[in-house]
Amino acid sequence: GAGLMPTGVTSLGTVTAGTLNSTVTFPTGMPIKVHSVKYSGFGQIATANTFTTVGGTSTGNLSITTGTPASSGSKYLFMAHISHSITNAGCTTFRFYDGSTAIDDALSDASGSIVRGSFGPGHWSTGPSTYPVVVSSMNYLYSPASALSLTLSVKGTMDAASIQYYNRPSSATNASWLSRSICTLTIMEIAG
């Protein structure tokens, strides 16, 4: 009825398109933007004990540039799914990064010379089979307190005793009883 609609509006209909201006305030916890990338290549980590972006420099690597956030209070929900295999008995570790810096709050506690990571299967003490593809995944809510665009990524490393493959088994056998998969990174900007 009269008085329930904003001034100048005579009827309400379905909004099919529009742009919110920069003065919009989102309720705390509301998703604002979602970014997602898929890496479907079959790369590997080439340098031991060095964290490199999953997918390397190829198109579709697990790196996302967020664009300017709605506010400096925005948070970012990381959702990572890494399909990988390793050869030999070795250690595989993944970390979340903001630019070239590992997100410290997403890392394990320091303990001697143990590699600090966000997630991963760790050390395969007896060496894995050459046929399975393993999944490592983690969700993490990041609060950077920044009004700038960020480059957020997942990086992985392995120790000198192993080779890390993405999206394929370590065996190069071409057989119907083997499978390949994908890696994904989804970043959701959430109102703070």
Order of alpha helices (4+ residues) and beta strands (2+ residues): beta-beta-beta-beta-beta-beta-beta-beta-beta-beta-beta
